[in-house]
């Protein structure tokens, strides 16, 4: 009897737990804005991810509880948006009772299904009197439910921010008479693009208010992400209440690459987002076809391209908006698919989770100039070695786990060699993986030369002077990746051995490209047309160049005297390029541990001149200079692994503070 009672108790606990998992609002509770982050009732960050219904006056057939239930259970949404049309024929201004009745079916359905719902005043013009009446009524009716969010102005078109702000103040005051703390979303001018105007003059003395930004990936690109980043960094809380992958017209081809950039960006910043729309109009953004049942239960054949892709994306999130993916790529990489692609530059990586005591991966070297490559592998948080990849056809590499008590294992594969060796091609097609939760970390880009690459630091396989000049490369143990692991930060290396700011180790600019020439090329060579994008958007850019500019080369070839003016001039232009690519980043300049005595003084003087040039720049944070201690190289003419660790230790205190400013 005791065992039976215990079994019943466990079953009840299981049922209760599953019920909570199926009722996000019950677990998350009343929403609140903490700083710029949407958070749960306990102040923990979360994200709302879901879909918007189409205009209520044009697509009412989908406005019902059954569709809400289907979107929750099959598309995995934790929020829906009920878009009540205001101005067109048949919309609220003409038929207020009918349209309110339509959207309330979705509101009531969301409350019963335990998800959040946005009551969207889907207008493009200001209608203060009508909006005050509407929001007064719905806040009285629904203000007691933590599920409810009010979006008080969908997309202002030509109104000034002062006009929108004045309208918002009146509507917020009306809502707060009945509902003191549910979330309110406020739009901004020019179809929710001008978040910069909000940044300059936000609402005062308001609680639990966020500002909306809308994007359509076929029209809106990095410029809008940069603008939004700037607003967020200044303390403006942002909610993406409408978005999609095609042009802003709602039609045209889906831009998959740009859409994925937006998704990555939103994941990195823990932003909530809604996609448009649950409707069956003949256009790209309407996710359903006319065959779709009015009450959900759709097959894939009932969805258009946008619907298929949106559903696929949404199903990668859990009820708190945590994002899961099978493969995570970092650094300068060129993906062929989610599971395959090229690791191009030193430190670039791919990671995934698996079950079992071993895993087999397919790798091959794509040689450049007849070279081969090395990878470094980390398994369950421990470095297990560096492995040569010299096969031009795919070959299986098997890695065995040490701790067999674990059910799930995490493997990270890093390119140990630099871009000049060619690429490592990883093909994970067919691998049985366990999805990884995407984590938002601080980001650092390390720009430099051979020291930053990890040149000559690893003699575990071949001693100095043996084999090829890159047989001792190990970017995994270079100071930048080591520092990043200490900080739990993501990193990217943009570094080339022998390169300088205005000339290279043994050549002048007229003879060979310098680092500023190749930086904007994905492969760090001008012969490859692929451009290096600005998806990474680092919090900090660290630049360590000057060793080669100040060197005497091989001592045989005639070397011109060091030209301070060219060095400083090129450095300034390079930082200006960095700011164009990453408008919100901060820059740190490093000297070199391999430049000693008088030359180190010259280098530091040059860096000071560069810093002084930007001293009146009010758009960016002040540039910082950090000094490495001089060291005698114990690797192959370069720092050893142990010395790379020393360099990381020297940088750690500053970067720990700097990243959290």
N, C-alpha and C positions, 0 to 999 in steps of 0.2 A: 504493500500500500504506500509505503514511504517513497519507493522508487517511482511508482505511478504518479504520485503527487509532484515529485521533482520533475518528471517528464512533462507534466501538464504546465508546470511553472516555466520551464525552459521554452515550451512551445508558445506560451503567451508572450514571453519576452521577445522571442523571434518575430512573432506577428507584429508586436508593438514596434519593434525596430524597423521592420520592413515598411510599416505604415508611415513611420516618420520619414523614411527615405523617400517615400512617394508623396510626401507633403512638405515641400521645401519651406513654406511659410511657417509651419509648425516648428521646424528646427531652427530656422534663421530668425524669425520673429520680426519685430518692428525695425525698419531700416533707419539708419542714421548716417550722416556725413561726418567723417572724422578727418579733419584736414581737407585733403582733396579726394579722399578714398571713400567710396560707398562701403558701409560696414553693417554687420549684423547687430542684434540687440545687445551683444556683449562687447562691441567695439572691434570685432575681428573683421579683416577685409574680406569682401566677397564681390561677386560680379553677377549681374543679371544678363542672361543671354537668351534671346528669343526672336520672335517674328512679329511683324505688324500686319494686322488685317488691312485690306484695301479700303478705299473710301466707302463709308457706310451707305451713302446714297446710291452708289453704283454696284456694290458687291455685297448686298445684304444677305445673300443666301448662305454665306459661310459663317455668319454671326450667330453661333449657337454653342451650347455647352459641349456637344459632342465633338465639334471641331477643336475646341480648346483641349478637351481630353485627349484627342488624337495627337495634337501638337505636343502635349506634355509627355505622353507615353511613347510615341514613335519618333518624334523629332527631338525629344529630350529638352524642351524649353523649360525655363523656370519663370518666364515672364511672357506676356503677350501685350500687344498694343492695340487698343480699340480706337480706330481713326475716324472720328465723327466729322464728315464733310460739313463745311460751314457755308461757303459762298456759291458753289455751282447749283444748277437746277436740281431741285428735289432734295437739297441739303438742309442743314439746320435752320438757316435764316428763313427759308420758305416753309419747312415742315419740321418744326422743333420737336413736337411730341413723337412723331414717327421715328426720327433719327435717334432721339434719346432712348426710345424703347429698343431700337436695334442694338445700340452699343451696350445697353444694360444686360442683354443676354450674354454677352462676352464677359462683362464684369461679374455678373452672378456666377457664371460658369467657372471663372478663374478662382473665385472665392471658394466655391464648392470643391474644386480640384486641388486647392492648396498651393496655387502659384500666384505670382504677382501680376498686376494688370495696370497698364498705363491708360488713363482716360485722356485721350489726345484731342485737343481743340484744333482740328486740322484746317487751319486758316492761313491765308497769306496777307490779309489786311487786318487792321485793328477794328474790333467791334466791342468796345468796352462795356457798354450797357448790357448787351446780350450775353457776353462772357461772364459778367458779374452775376447775372441772374442764374445762368447755368451752373457755375461752380458753387454758388451758394446752395443750390438745391442738391447737387450730387455730393457735396461735402457733408451736408446734413444727413444724407441717406447712407453714405459709405465711409464717413470719417472714422467710424469705430473699428473698421477692418484694417489690419496692418498690411493687407494685400495691395491696397490702393495707392497709386501714384498719379499725380496730376501734371499733365503737360499742357501749359496754358497758352502756348502760341507755337504752332507747328513750324512754320518757316516764314518769318518776316521777309518781305521782298525789298522794297525801296525805303522803308521807314528808317529813320536815324536810330541809333542806340538810345538816345535821350527819350525818343518817343516810345520805344519798346520798353525801356526801363520804367518810365512813368506808368505805362499800362500794367506792367508786371507788379509794380508796387500796389496798385489798386486791387488786382485780382488776388495776389497773395494775402492781402489784408482780409479780403472777403472769405477766402478759404479758411484762414486761421481763426475766424469767429466760431467755426464749427469743428475744425480739425487742427489741433495745435501742433502736430508734429509729423504727419505723414510727408513723404518726399514730394517736392515740387520741382518740375523741370521748366527752365526758362530758355526760350529761343533767343537768337541774336540775328542781326541784319544780314541781308544778302543770302537767304536760304540757309541760315545757320553756318555760314562760313566765317563771319567776322568776330570770332571769339577774341581777337586782339582788341576790339573796342570794349568788350566786357572787361578785359584785363586792365584797361586804363581807368575804368570807372565802374566797378562792380556795385551790386546792390548792397546797401548797408543795413545792419541790424536785422538780418533774416536768418532763420534756422532751417536746416535740412533742405537746402536749395542747391541744385546743380544746374549747369548751363549745357545746352545741347549743341552738338556739332553733327552735321550730316555730311556724308560723303558717298559718291558714286565713283568706283575705282577707275572706270573708263575716262573720267573727266578730271578727278581730283587726285593729286599725287603728293609728293614729298613736301611741297610748299605748304599744304594745309596741315600735314603732320607737324612740320616745324612750327607753324603758327600756334597749333594747339599745344605742342610741347612747351613753348614759351609761356603760354597762359597757365598751364598746369604748374610749371616751375615757380610761377609768381603767386601760386595759391588758389587758382581758380579750379573748382571741381567740375569735371566734364563727364557727360553722359552722351554716348553716341546713340541717339534715339531713332535714327533712320540711316540705312546704308544698303549698298548692293554692289555687284561686280561690274555692271555695265555703265553706259554713259548717263549723265545727269538727266537726260530726257526720259530715262526709264527704258530706253530701247537700245538696239545696237549690240555689237559683239561683247561678250564678257571678257574682260581683261584679267585672266587668271593670275598672271604674275603680280600685277599691281594689287589685286584683291588679297592675295596671300601676304603681300607686304603690309597691308592694312591690318590683317588679322594678327600677324606677328607683332606689329606695333601695339595693337590693343592688348594682346596677351602680355607683352612686356610691361605695360603700364597698368595692368589690372583694370582696364576700362570695361564698363558694361556696354553692350551693343545690341541693337535690334536691326533685323534685315527686312526689307520691303519686297513683296507684299503677298499676303494670302488673298489671291484674286485670280481670275481666269481671263483677263483681258489679253488680246493678241499683242503682247509686247514682252520684251525680255525680262522685265522686272516682275511681271505677274507669274508667280511660281507654279500655278496650276493650269491645266488644260481644261477645256469645256467638259471633258469626260469625268472630271473629278466629282466625287460624291459631295453633296452639300454638307454632310456631317462626318467628314473624315474618312478613315478606312481606305486611304488611297494606296494604289500600287505605284511602282516606279513609272509605269507607263502613263499615269495620270499627271506626272510632273514634267515641266519643261526643264531646260538645261539649268536654269537658275535654281529651280526647286530641288533638282537632284543634288547639285553641289552644296546648296545651303543645308539640306538635310544631312548630308555627309559630314559637313563641318560641325553642325550643332551636336551631332551624336558623339563628338569627341570631348564634350564638356560634362562635368557632373553637376549635381543639383546646386552646388555653391559657385558654379562658374569656373571651376578648375579645369584647365585644358590638358588633354592627354594625347600623346602622339607616339608612334612606333619607333621613329628614328629622330634623333636630334642632331642637327648639323651646326658646326661653329667654324668661324674663320673664313678665309678666302676659299670658297668651295663653289663648284658648279654642279648643281643637282640635275640629274636626268629624270628622276622621279623621287617620290618620298623615300624610296629604299635603295636608290643607287645614284652614284655621282662621283666626281673627282675631288680629291683633297689636293689643293694646289700649292699652298704656301706653308712655310714651317708653322707647326702648331695647329693647323686646321684639323678638324676632327669630326667623327661621327660616333654616336653612342646609342645603345639600345639595351633592353632587358630581355632575359631569356630564362627558361627553366631547364633543369637537368645539370649533369656534372661536367658537361663540355659543350662547346659551340664551334661550328665550322663556318668560316666566312670566306667568300670569294674575293680575291684581290689580284690586281695586276698592276704593273708599272707601265705608264705611258711615257716613254723616255724622251728627253729633250737633249739633243747633241750626243746621243748614245749613252747617256748616264743611266743609273738605276736609283732606287730609293730605299729608305728605311722607314719603318713605322715603330712607334712606341705604344705599348698596350698597358692599360690600367684595368684591372678586374676586381670588382667589389672594393674599390677604393685603394687598391694596392698596385704599385708598379710591378709588372711581371717580366719586363724586358723589352729589348729593341730587336726587331726582326727585319732581315733583308728581303726586299721585294724586287727581284730582278727578272721576273717572268713577264713576258709580253702578252701571254695568254692567261686567262683566269686560272688561278690555282687555289685550292682549298688550304686554308690555314686553320689549324685546330688549336683551341685554347682550353685548358682544363682548369676547373675551379679548385680552390684549396679548401674552402669551407663547405663541405657537402651537406651540412645541417641546414643551410639556407635553401629556401624553395625558389627564390627569385634572385637572379644575379645581374649586375650591371657591368657592361664592358664598354670601354672608351678606347677608340683607335685614333691615334694622333700621327700626323705626318712629321717625321723626325728631321727630314731633309728639306732644303729650300726649293724655291720655284725653279731654279736653274737646272735641277735634276729631272724635271718633268713632273708628272702627276701620279698619284696613287688612285686607281679606280676601285671603288668599293661597290659590290653588288650584293645587296641583302634580299633580293627577290626570293621568295619562298621560305625565308627564315620565320620560324615560329617565335614571335616576340610577345612581350608583355608590355602594354602601353605605359609610357612614362608620363608622369604629371609635369607639365611645363612649369618651371620656376622662374620668377622674376628676380634677376640679380643685377648688381651694378656691373658696368661694362667699361673695359679699358682697352684702348688700342695702343700698341707699342710699335713705334716707327723707329727704324734704326738700320744698322749694318750687321756685320758678321757677329758682333757681340750679342745683339738682340736675337739673331738666328739660333744661337747655341752652337756656333762653329767651334770644332775642335775640343769640345768639353768632355767627350765620352770615349775613353780608350779601352772599354770593356771587351771589344771585339778585335780591334787592331790598334797597335801603338802608333804614336806620331811618326809620320814618314812612311808608314806602310799603306799599301793600297791607294785608292783615289783620294783626292784632297778633301772629299766630303765624307769619308768613311768614319770619321769621329763626330759627325753632326748628331746632336740630340736636342731638338727644340723643346721637348718635354721638360728638360732640366735647365733651359735658359732662364734668366732672372725674371722675365716677364710672366711666363706661365707659373713659375714657382710662387711669385708674389701673388698672382691671381688666385691660386689655390689657398694661400694663406688668408686671403680676404674673402674667399667664397665668391669670387667675381668671374664673369665671363671675359674672355680676352680674344684679341685678334692681333696677329703679328703681320706688319707690313715692313718687311726688312729684307735687304739684299746684301750679301757679302761683298765687300770691296767698294760699295757705293758711298757717295758723299753728298753734301748739300750743293756744292758748285763744281767739284771735281772728284774723281775716284782715287783709289789707292795707288794706281800706277798709270793713270791717264788723265788728260785734261778733257774738258767738256766737249771740245771739237772732235774728239776721238771716240767717245762712248757716251751713252745715256747716263744721266745721273738720277738719283732717287726721285726728285721732283718730276722728272720726265716720265717715269714708269708708274708712279704712285696711283694714278687714275685708271690704270689698266689692271684688270682682274688678275692676270697672270704675271704681273710685274715685269712685263716686257712689251715693247711697243709693236712687236711683230704679230701679237695676238690682238684681234679687234675687240674682244669682249671687254666691256668697261666695268670698273669697280663701282658698284652702286653705293648708296648711302643708307642701306637698310639697318646697319649695325647701330648707328647713333650712340657712340660711346659717351659715358659720363665724363671720362677723362681721356685725353690724348697725350701720351708720353713720347717725347722725341729725344732720341739719343744719337746725334750725328755730329761729325767733326773729326773723328779719329782718322778717317781716310783723307779728308781735306788737308789735315795738318801733317800727314805722313810724308816720308821721303821716298815712298814707293819701294822698288826692289834695289835701289842704290846704284843701278846700272843705267837706267833710262834717265835722260835729262829731265829735271823737275823744276818748274818755275817756282819762284818764291810764293809763299802763302799770300793770297789776296783777301785781306780782311773785308774790303768793301763788297766784293762779289759774294763772299760767304754771308755777310749780314744781309745784303740785299736779297739774295735768294731765300734766305731763312724767312725774312719778312713776307715775301710773296708766297712762300709755302704755307705759312700760318694763315694768311688771308684765304688761301684755297681751302684749308682745313675748316675755317669758319663758314665758308660758303657751303661746304658739304655737311658740316655739323654745327648749325647756328647756336645750339645750346650747350656745346661742350666746353670743358675747361682744359687749358693747355699747361703742361709741365715740361720744362726743358731740363735735360740732364747733360752733365759733362761726361767725360769718358774715363773709366778706371785705367785705361791703357795709355792715356795722354798724361805725361808727367812734367813737372818742373815749370819752366818758362812757357812751354806750349800749353800747359793746362791753364796758366794765367791768361794767355791770349784767348783761349777758348771761352773762359768764363767772362772775360771782358766783352767778347762778341755776343755772348748770350745776354749779358746785361744791356747791351745796345738794342738787341732785338726786343727785350722786355720793355725798355724805355719807349720804344716806338709806339707801343700799344697802351701806354699809361693813361691816355685820355680817351680810350675806347670805352664808352659807357654801355655798349651792347653786350659785352662779354665780361666774364669774371677776369680779374687780374691774372696775368701769367706768373707762374712760379718757377723758380730755379732750384734744383736740388743738386748737391755735389756728392759724387761717389768719392770714396777714399782711393787714393792711388794704390795700385797693386801690381806686383810682378806676376805675369801670367804663369800659371801652373798647368794649363792645358796645352794644346797644340798651338802655341803662339797666341793663345787666347785664354780667358778664364776657364778653369776647370769646373766640374759640377759643384764641388765644394765652394768655389769662389762665386759661382752664380748664386748659391744659397746665401753667401755673405752679402752680395749685392741686394738680394731681395730683403734680407734682414735690415739693411740700411734704409731701404725705401719704405718698409712696412709702417712705421709709426706715422709718417707724414700721410701716406695714402689712406690709412685707416681713418684718420681725421678728415682728410680732404674729400673722400668719397661721401661722407655723411654730412657735409655742410649743406 
